Amino acid sequence: MLRLRSLQHQLRLTPVTSQAILNRRQFLGAATAGVVLLTGMAGAQAAIYSPRVVSPHHADTYSLKTFSEFHRWRDLRGDAKLFEVFKYLTDRRTGIYPMGVPAREGNEALVEYGAVTDPVKMLNVYPIGHCGTLGPTAAGIMEGMAIGPARTLILPGWHHVAAEVFYDGQWHYLDLDVRAVFQRGDGSLASMGEAKTNASLWKGPNSPLFFPLDPLRSVREVYAKTPVNHRYGVASGGHTMDLLLRQGETFTRWWKPQHGRWNQHSSYAAAPFPRNIIERGPRGPKCKHESFTVHTHGNGRFVYKPDLTAKSNDFEDGSYDSGNLLAGRAGLTLKSPGEGYAVFEVRSPYVIVPLVGDLDSTVDDREASVVTLDATGANLSLSLDNGLRWQKLEGANRTIDLTPQVAGRYGYLLKIELRGEPEKAVVRSLEITTWVQVHPASLPSLRKGSNAMRLVAGDHYGLATRVMAIQPNAADRDDLLKHVVEAPRDYDPARRTSRIRGECVVKVQAPPGAKIAWFSAGASFAAQVGAAASTSNAISYSVGEPKDFVAIYRAAVPSDQSHWHYNVDREVTLSQPAHELFVHYVGEPAVNNIRIYAHCLDERPRASASVVLTHAWSENGVARSRQVRLEQPGAYEVDAGTDPVDEFIEMAIPSGTRATLR
């Protein structure tokens, strides 16, 4: 058995402060010229880490830590805080809404593994869900905001799922699917248990915040009779909205669908429902209740087009890894005769999506991520596992559509290999266009009048990190084993509810030129239903070598857990950044899937550059836009006249030139 060591001196959980997350509480005024240049701080990096625009109208949804700092609720507590968050999450412009089926990722047969319940994904990526995922999402948000312990409620009498959060000595009901909390006469919030017996909580009338589409009398009768089952840890976690915007890269996000691009799952093609929702215009995922929201789904597009010639430093700025290559007169070429390589990363916090064709097939899906290369003497290969394995791509001097390989994923590595002589083997140009799905409610929309915006960068500790995700599919033996130190002794991917029994150690290697500053380690575990005390699942970690592991999770499953499946995610800040770490899982009774997000600091400095932001909207059908050029994260204003209709927001870093480097 691997040894566990004390947490003391090994685990440092850094508190999140307003300063650490770049003073997002403040919305300072800015100049009102058409193009604004802000100075006064150290120059922005050429590659800006996790840039996002926040406004007084929208919470910062990088993570639940930043979400909890929104000015509408950060200073509230108890019922006042819960109700304010509930209003935000059910608002027609900022809320989460149901399609009637879960958002799904991957090809897992069991919905327990495939349904999206990560609150950060639901806030930013997926504009759909159903009660079975919105209940866990609500519970996950409550816990992630540190409001209190939360649980998912299963109401078999109504085939319904909701949530409760515990604070001030009692539970409080929260329902994002049918839009309901129970308010007593004094405005305080009640539990499901009280709602079953207290008729005064059902006086109504129906409202946008209280069962807007349901007959109160019949629902009350069902609630009074239905048994209530409890589940804990249904929501998964770990996802954050990390992206690295490089020189020569533009990221545009639209509030509205762009010609039918979304993460299609085979379950959405079922007729008549939910196929009828998907086919209802605009085509794609959307809320089943049109009165709940002004949105359907949105899209984003990354365009990376670095200047690879010697006049620019885009190659040094943007490459993930390289060997024996440099930027030459005509483009990227060999330093010395022989072989060389360059690796470029495509990494998005939004799921990569295709232009969807036939709902019943993926054969005609296209344009999820398209690589256009003009080169001589080059070969291309692709990695979907952070460089552990590579697959060759046919054709190194043309446009390659990677939709079959990358649709439904969050990133990949592209390797360009050159062979021959300097200036003869050359990459003259590279362009990568990647489409993603966006939940438009997360975007910083405009309102009539002056809108105080702020560009924020960095993670929720204020660090300039980039993320590397390790999420093998444990149903695929080959996919799991390439990540572990050694094969688990008792592992059978065919045992869908008990895949790994006993120990499993995963190696996490930082990307080239980087160190891991903090990480999130999570898993889908099995529980002993009816014998919760005998559940002994665990997670621990070590740095440098797979020994002397430090515990970060030991099972304490509540006795009323009613289902075999639950999720756990734990965040750890290392006392010193490390090139590699090891995460030790114990499945007692079982671990069924693992997920690790390693947040890494680059070891090399980057050149100074500007970020160009563009807001586009319309007023009474007339197109308007505002462009702002910032030297570093900071505040600016956008003035809108009559009620604006948001079109897109764009972030760009122009290509760098060696002559202008500071």
N, C-alpha and C positions, 0 to 999 in steps of 0.2 A: 504494500500500500504506500502511495506517495505521501510524504510527510507534510503536515500543515504547520505553518509558523504563525506567531502572533501578528495581529494587525499593527501593533505599535511600531511606529517609525517607517512602516512600509506603505500605508495607505493614507494619502492626503486628499481629502475631499475639499477642494477649494470653494469657499463661499462665493456666490454670484452677487456682485454689487453693482450699483448703477454706474460707477466709474468703470468697472471691468467690462461692462457691456456698452461702453462708449457713450455714457450719459444719454441713453435713449429717452430719458424722461423729458429732456429739454427739446423744444422746437423753436430754435432761434430764428430771428428775421434774417433776410438776405437781400442783396441788391436786386433790383427789378429790371435790369437791362436784359436784352434778348439773349445774350450769352454772358454768363457770370463766371469769373475766375476767382476762386477762393484760395488765399494763401495764408501763411502765418504759422503753419505746423510743418513738421518734417514732410518731405515730398512723398506722395503716394507711390507704392510699389508699382512697377510695370505690370505685374500680375497682381490684381487685387483679390484678396481672399474673402469669399462669401459676401460679396456686395449685395445689398438690398436697400430698397427705398422704403422708409416707413413714414407714416403720416398720422395726424391726429385722429383719423377715421378708422385706421386699421392697425391691429396689433402686429408686432414683429413675430412672425411665425417661424423663425429659424429653428427654434426648439421650444419646448414647453417652459423652459426657464425664461427665455425672452418673452414668450407669450404672457407669462405671469406678471411682467413688468409694465403692462399697458396701463396708461394713466387712468382709464375708467374704473379699474378695480384694484390697482396695486396697493392702495391705502385702505381698502375696505376689509372687512372680515365677516365670518359667519354668513348668515342668511343674505345680508346685503351684497356680499361678494358673489355668492353663488347665483343670486338672481341677476346680477349685472352680467356675469359670464353667460348665463342662460339666454338672456336677451340678445347678446352678441351672436351666439351660436345658432339662434333661430331667426335672426334678422334676414330680410329679403336680399340685402346686399353683402352681408358678411358671414352668413350662416352656412352650416352643413345641411344637406338635404337628402331625402331618400329617393331612390329609383325603384326600390322594391326587391332588388337582388343585391348581393354583396359585390363590391369591387374584388376582383380576383387577380392574383399574380401567379406565374409559374404553371406547372402542369400537375400539381398534387391532386390526387383523387379526393382526399378528405378536405372538407371545407375548413376544418380546424386549422389546417396548415396553409391553405391557399387564400382564404378570405383576408382582406386588408383590414386590420384593426389598429395599426400604428397611428396614433392621433396626429402626428406631424404630417404623415402622408395624407390623412383625411383632410387636414386643414389646407394643404397646399397642392395636392396632386389629383385626388379623386373627388369629383363632384357628385358621387353617387354612394349608395349604401342601402341597407335595410335595417330593420329593428335589431336583427342579430349581430350587426356590426356597429350600428350607431350607439347601442347601449354600452358595449365595451369601449367604444371610442370616448363616450362621455365619462365613463369611469376612469379611463386612462388619463384624460385631461385633468380630472379632479386630483388624481394622485400626482401627476407631473407638475401641477401648479402648487403642490403641497397644501391643498385645502384640507385633505384628510384621507384616510383609508376609504377605498371605494369597492363596490361589488356590482356585478351584473345580476339582474333579476329576470328569471324565466317565469312567464305567466302562461301556463299551458291552457288555461281556460279561454284565453283570447289569442292563443298562438302568437304571443308578443314578448318582446324583450325590452327592458328599460335598465335604469341604473339607480344606485343610491350612493351617497357619500356621507361619511360619519365625521361629525364635529360637534362641539358643545354638548357631548354626552348623548347624542341621538343620531339616527339616520335621517337622510333627506332625499326624497324622490326627485329624479331628473330624467326627462324623456325627450330626446331630440327627434325621434321618429314621428310621434303624433303631437309634438309640441306641448308639453305639459309639465308643470310643477304644481304642488298642492299648497295653497296659501290659506292660512288661518285668517280670521277677521282682523288681527293686528298686523297682517302682512308677513308673519313668520312662516317658515316652510316646514311641511310635515313629511312623514315617512309613508311608505306603502302600507305598513301595518295600520297606521292611523286612518289612511284613506279607505281601508276595507270596512271600517266601522263608524267613521265620523261623517254623517250626512252633510254637515255644514261645509265640508270641503268641496262639495259637488254643486253648490248653489249656482255656479256659473255667473254670467252666461258664457257661451262659447266665445273665444277670442283668439287672436293669433298666438297667444301664450298659454292657451288652455283648451286643448282638444278642439281646434278650429273646424275639423271636418267630421267629428264623431258625435253621435247622439249621447248626451251625457247620462240620461236615465239608464239606457241599456248598458253602457260601459260601466256605470257604477254597480249595476247588478252583477255583471261579470266579475268585476274586481272583488266584490264582497264574497263571491263563491270560490274563485280560483285558488288553487294552491300556489305557493310561491317558492321556487327553487333558487338557490344562491350559487353563483359561480364567482371565483376570484381569479385574477390574472388572465382574463380573456384577452385583453389588449396586449399586443406586442409593442416593442419600443426600440429605441436606438437610432432611428433615422433622424438626420438633421439636414438642413438645407444648405449644405456645403457646395460651393462651386469655386473654381479657380478661373478668373477671367484674365486672359493673357493678351499680350501685344498682338495686334492683328485679328482680334476676336470681337464679335458682336453678338449680343444676346437680346432677342426681341420677344416680348410676351404680349399676346392678344387676349382681350376679354372675351372674344367670340371665337367660335370654331373657324378653323382655316381649311375649308373644303373637305372635311371628313377625316380627321386624324385623331385617333384615340387608341387606347390599349384594349383591343377587342379580345374577349374571352369567349370560348365556344358556348358557354352557358347563356350568353346574351342573345344567341340566335334562336332560342326556343320560341315556338309559336303557340298561341298568339302573344303570350307575355314571357319575357320582356321585349321580344322582337318589335312589337308595336311601338314601344317607347323609343327604342333605338331608331326606328324608321321615321318616327314623327319628326318633322323638320324643326330645326336643322338636324341632319342625320348625325347620330352619335348618342352618347350617354347624357342623360338629363334627369331632372326631378320628375317623378310621376305626377306631382301636384304642381301645376303651373302657378298657383297662387302663392306657393311657398318662397319663390325666389325670382329674381330678375335674370338669373344666369342659366346657361346650359353647361357647356364645358369650354375651356379655353385652350390655347396652344402656345408653345414657345419654339423658337428656332435659334440654334447656335450656328454661327458661320465662322469658322476658323480659317483664315487665309494669311499665313505668315509670309513675310518677305524673307526668302531664304538666301538672298545675295549678301555679299560682303558689306554693302552699304548699310545694312540693318543688323541689329542684335536680336531679332525676333527668334532665331534658332536657339541661341543661348537662353533666352527668356522662357521659351515655350516647350522645349523638349523634356520629356520625362526621363530619358536616359540616352546616351550615345557613346560611340567608340570609333576613333579614327576618322571622324568627319568634321568638316568646318564649312562655314559659309564662304563660298568662292565668288568669282566674278559673275558667273552665270547662274549660280544657285548652290545648293548643298552638294559637296563633293568630298572626295577622299583627301585626307592629309598626306598619306603616303600610299604607294601602290599596294594593291591587295584587296582586303575586304574591310568594310566599315558598316555601321548601322546607326539608326536613330529611331527612338521610340517616342510616339506622341500619344497622350492620353485624351480620351473623350470621357468625361465624367460629369453627370448631370444629377442634381437632386430631384429632378422630375423624371418620370418613367419615359423611356424612348418609345415613340409610337410611329406606326406607318400611316400612309394614306390607305384607308381600309377599302377593300373591294367587296367581294362576295362575303356575306356574313357567315356562310357555311364553310368557308375555306380560307386559308391564308396564302394560297398560291399566287393570287394577283395583288396582294398587299405590296406596297413599294414605298421608297423614299424615306424610310425611318432614319437612316444615316447613309449619306452618299459621299464617297471619296473620289476626288478628281485629281489625278497625278499626271504631270508631264515630266518624264524622266528617261534617261538612257542608262542601261546597265543596272536596273533596279529590280528587286523582288519584294513583294509585300507579304506579311503574315499578320495574323490576328490572335489576340489572347483575350479570353473571357474570365480569367482567374488570376489577374494581377501578375501575369508573366510566368506562371508556373508551367504552362504548356502553350504551344503555338500551333496554329493551323495555317497552311499556305493558302494564299489567295491567287486566283488565276488572273493574269493580266496586270502589268505594272505600268502601263502607259495609256490608261484610259479611265473612264468613269466606272466605279464599282459600287453597286447598290448592296449594302450589308443588311438589308431588312431581314432575311431569313436567319441571320446569326444574332442580331442585336435587338430586334423589336421585343419589348417587354422587359428589357434590362435597364440598368442605370449607368452603364459605361463599358468601355473596352480599351485595350491598348492596340495601337497600330504600329508595326515595326516595318521600317524601310531599310533594306539591305542593299548596299552598293558593292560592286566588284569590278576591278579594273584599274585604270590610271586616273590620277588627279585631273580634274577639269574635262575628262572624257566620260567617266561615269558620273552623272550629275542629276540631281533633282531640281528642275527648273522652277516648278511651282507645285503647291499642294493646297487643296481646298477641301474642307470637311464640313458638310451641312447636315445637322442633326435636328430632328423634330421631336418635341416632347409634349406631354399632356399637362395642363395646368388647371387647377381649381381657381376660377376667376375671382372668387370671393376673397382670396388672399392678396390680390394685387392692390396697390395704393391708388384707389380711385379718387377722382376730383369731385369737389363740390362747388357750388356757386360762390364766387368771391375769392379771397386770397387763401391759398392752400399752402400751409407750412410743411414742407417736405424735408427729409433728412436722409442723406446717404450714409449708411452704416456698414462697417466691414468687420470681419473677424468672427470668431466663434463666441459662445456665450461666456467664455472666460476672458474675452478681449484678446485672444491669441490669433496669430496669423497661421492657422492650421489648414491642411487639406485632408480629406478623409479617404481611407482605403477600407472597402467593405469585404468581408469574408462571409459568404452565405452559401455554403455547399448544400446541395440537395441530398439529404441523408437517405432518400429512397433510391439513390443511384450510388452504388458501392464505389465505383471509380471516382466519382465527383467528391465523395467524402474523403477517401483514403489519401488523395494527393495533398490534403491539408493537415493531416494528423502525423504526429511523431511516429506512432506505430499503430497498426490495426487494432481496434478494440477487440478484446478476447471474446466478447459475447455480442456480436453485431449481426443482425439479419434485416436487411432493408425490406424484406417481404412482411415482417411483423410491423404492420402499419402503426400500431399503438404502443409498441415497445421495441424500437429499433436497436438502441444501444443500452445494454444493461451493464452497469459497472463503469469503469473509467475510460476516459477519452481525453487526449491532450492535443490541442491545436497549436501549431506554430504560427506566429504573426510576425512577419518580416517587414520592416518599414521600406518604403520605396527608395530607390537609389538617391543618395544625397539628402536624406531626411531621417528624423528620429520621431518616435511616438511620444507625444506629450500626455495624451489622455485617451481613454478608450471606453467603449461600452461593450459589455459581454452579455449575451442573452441566449435563451434556449426555450424550446417548446418541450416541456416535461410531461410525464405521466404522473398522476396522483393515485393513491390508494383510496378510492371512494369508500366511505364508511369506516375507514381505518386511517384517518388523516395522520395520526401520530406516528404511524409506521412509514410515512413518506420521508425519505432521507436524501433527496436530490441535493446537489451542491455545485457551486462554482468557486474556483480559486484561480490565482494567477502567480506567475513568477517572471522575473526579468533576467535575461541573459542565458539561463539554463533551466531545463525542466525539472527543478527540484526546489525544496523549501517553499512550497506554495502558500500563498496568503489567502485566507478565506474571504470571499466577498458576498457569498450567499449560502445559507443553510436552510433547508425547507422548514417552514412553519405553516403548513396548510391548515386553514380553519376547518373545524370539525363539520361544518355544514356545507362544505364543498360538494356539489352534486354532480360533477362531471369529471371524467378521467383526464382531461387535457387542461393545462394551464401554461402561461408564459411568465418568464422572469427576465428582466434586464437590469443590469447594474453598471453604474458609471464610476470610473476610477481615474483620478489624476495622479500620474507618477511623480515621485519626489524629484526624479531627474529624468529627462527624456532619454529614450533607449532605442537602439537599432532593432531589437527584437524582444518579444515577450512570448510567454506560453500561457494558454488558458486551459485549465484543467476542469473537466466536467465529470460529475459522478451521477449516473442514472440509477437511482434506487427508489422506485422501480425502473424508470427508464428516462432517457433523453432521446427525443425524436427528431429534432432539428436544432442547429446552432446558428448564431449570427454574432459577428464581431465587427464593430466599427472603430478603426484605429485612426485617431486624429493626429496628424504628423506636422512637425515644424521643419521647414526647409533649412538646410545648413548654409546655403550660399545666399548672399544678399542679392537683391534685384535692383535694376535701374529705376530711376524716377520717371513717372509718366502721368498723363492726365486721363481722367475718365469723362466721357461724354455721355450725358443722359438726355433722352428725348422723350417728352410726353406728347401724345397725339390724341385729340378728341374732336368732337363736333359740337356745335351749338346751332340749333335750328337747322340742321342739315349742312352747315358750313364748316369745312375742315379747319381745325386750328392745331397749332403745335408750339412747343416751347423747348428749346435746347439749352442745356446748362453744361458748362465745362468746369470740372472741379479738379483741383490739384491734390486734394485729399478728402476723406469723408467729412461731411459737414452739412450745413443747412442751406436751403434755398427756398424760393417761393414760386408758385405757379398760380397766376390769376386767371380765373374763368368767369365768363359772363353769365348768360342764362344757363339753366341747368345743363351741365356738360354730359355728353355721352362718351365714355372712355373707349378708345380704339386700341392703342398699344403703348407700352413703355419699353424703351430700348436703352441698353448699356453697352458702351463700346470703348475699347482701348485702341487707339491708332497704332500702326506699326511704328517701331522705334528706329531712329537713325543714329549711327555712331557719332556723328558730328554734333548732335544736340544732347548727348548724355551729360547728366550733371553728377 
